[in-house]
Amino acid sequence: MASGPTVLRRTKSRFFAKGKARDPETLASIAAFTAWRLGLNTIKRMRSAQFEIEANAQYFAFLREYLVFLIQVTDRFAFSRLSLPERRVFTVSMVKRLAEQQAENQSRLLGDAHDDVRREFIDLFNTRADQYAECGFDDAKGPDLDFMRTCSLALQAVVAPQDRAWITDQVMSVEAPDAVETLRKVVDNAVQTSGSIIAPPDEPQEPGPLPEMPGMDAPVDDPIPPE
């Protein structure tokens, strides 16, 4: 495993100027930035809790599944806050932004083909969309048990065998609830307020091979093309 430091490209922290109209694509930029940081912080905490998420393809497989879950959650919050056409643009834009973000980092750090990684992300989202569409979501309470279990089962397939017995409790009891609440606040703030949105300051990054980088209920009514 390589030991030299790796510097990842930062996402921008100021999304738009005060008073600028918030179109669905701009809202998607805010949501995608938040989901990306939540995904990286979740992996960081889980590695600190002795979960073996290796600095290789497993890292990105875990991140991809968790980001898809976070997109599903954000889309459900958008459902009650945006019109259906706006929601469609919002969710598709969020998926594509995170697919691009993962592709950029994974291709640079592991040497995987950028377009293949991007396509795999979108394909996974389309596959999981059908599964999450069968689960319940309440705007006040968030995802139901089946929604959370769908996420934890997906993550079980990518974590080390010795961690599979513990991943469900960690995700459903610790990681996901905090992420859901953060996304709710971000969507509310982005949709309801005027003025600029300033992202949290970037956290210090430690050197390493893969540092902690920064129906109607269905997310979309048809698959997202990879383009």
N, C-alpha and C positions, 0 to 999 in steps of 0.2 A: 504494500500500500504506500502510495507516494506520501512524502512528508512535507513538501514545500508548500508555502502559503498560496492560496487561490483567492483572487479577488473577483467577486461577482458584480455584474452590472447592477447599479441601483435603479430602482424605479423612482420616478419623480415624486417629490413630496408635496408640491403645490399643484393642485389639479386645475384650477381656473381662477380668474380674477373675480373680485367682488362684483356682484351684480350681473354677471354673465348668465345667460339662460342655461338651464340644466337639461340638456337633451338626454335621451336614454343612453346614448353612447358615452356621454360624459359621466353619467351616473355609474355606468358599467366600469369605467376606469377606476373610480373610487372603490367600488365593491371588489374589483379584481385585485387592486393593491392590498386591500384589507385581507382578503382571503389568502393571498400569497404569504403575507406576514404571519397570519394565523397558522398556516400550514407549516412554515419553517419553525415557528416557536413551539408548535406541538411536537415536532420531531426532536427539537432540542430538549424539551422537558422529558420526553420519553427516553431518550438516550441517557439523560441524567438519572432516570429511574431504573436504569440497567436493562432496558429493552434493547435488544441487539438489532439496530437498524444500521446495517453496514454502509460504509461510504463507497457504494458502488451502485449497480442497477437497482438493488433493493431499495435504496434511498428514494430514487425517483419513482419507483413503482408505488411505494407507500404514499409519497407526496401526491401523485396523480390521483389515486383513489380518494384521498382525503379532500383534495381540491374539488373533485366531482361532487362529493357530499356537501361541501360548503356552497357550491354553486346551486345545488338543489335547494338548500335552505334559503339562500338569498332570493332565489326565484320565487319561493312561496311568499316571502315578505313583499316582494314586488307585486305580487298578484293583487293585494288589497290596496296598493298605493299608486299603481299605474294603470292606464287603460290597456286593454288587451294588445293593441298594436304596439304600444310603447313597451310593454312587457316583453313582447317577442324580440324587439330590437335590443332591449336591455340584456336579456339572457343570452342571446346569440353573441352579442358583443363581448360579454363577460367570458363566455366559453372560449372564444377565439383569442382574447387577450391572454388568458391563462395558458392556453395551448401554446401560444407563441413564447410566453415567458419560460415555460418548462422546456420547450424545444431549444431555445437559445442557451439555457444553462446546461441542459443534458448533453447537447451536441458539443459544447465547448469543453465540458469537464470529462465526458466519457468517450467523446469521439463518435457518437451515434449520428446518423443522418438527420439533419434538422427537419426536413419535410416528413420523414417517417415518424419522428417523435410527435410532431404536431398532429399528424393524421391519427396516430394511435390514441392521443388524448381525446380528440373529437369523437373517434369511434367508441371509445370507452364511455364518454358522456352519453352518446346516443343509446348504447346498450343499457347503461344504468338508469337512464331516464324511464324506461319501461318498468323497471323494478321499483324505483322510488314512487312512480305514479300510483302504485297499488297501496302505498302507505299513507297514513293520516298525518295531517299537519294542522295545528291550531295557531292562529296569529298571536294569541296571548301566551299559550303554553309552549309553542314550538313543535318540533317533530314528535310523533308518537313513538311507542316502543318498537314497532315494526320498522319505522324509518331509521331509528338508531341501530337496530339490529342489522339492517341491510348494510349499513356502513361498517359495522364491526365485523361482519362475516366477510366482506370484501377485503378488509385489512388483514384478517386471519390468513388469507391466502398468500400474503406477501411477507409476513413477519417470520422470524425464525421459529421452528417447531416448538421450542421450549417456551416461547412467549404466547402461543396461541390460547392457552388456558386463561391468560390474564388480560389479553387485549380488549375483550368485551367490556370488562369492568372499568378499565382505564379510560376507554373512549366514551362509554355511555355515562359514566359517573363523574369523570374529571375533565376530559378534554372537550368533548362536544358541547356540554351545557354552557361553558364560558364562551366558546366560539359563537354559538347561536345568539347569545345575548349581545355580544359585540357586533355581530352583523345586523341585528335588529336596530341597534342604536345608530349604526352607520347609515343604514337605509333611511331611517326616520330623519336623521339630520340632513342627509343629502337631498331628500325629497321635499322636506317641509321648510327648511330655513333658507334665507338669502345670505349672500356674502360668501367668503372663501372658505374652503375646506383645507385645513392644514393637517397633514399626516403626522403621526408621532415621529420624533427624531430617530434617525437610524441608530441602532444599538451597535456597540463595538463588536467587531468580528474577530474571532480567534483564528489563527492560521490552522490549516488542515487540508486534507485532500478534498473534503466536501464540507466546508464550514456551514454554519446555520444560515443559509441563504435567505439573504432576503429574497286523458280527458281534460277537463278544465284544470284539474289539479296537476296535470303533467307539466313539466317545464316548458315544453314547446309542442306544437301540434304536428311537427314533422321533423325528421332527422336534420341535423346541421351538416351541410356539405363541407368537406375539408378544403375545397377550392384547390 
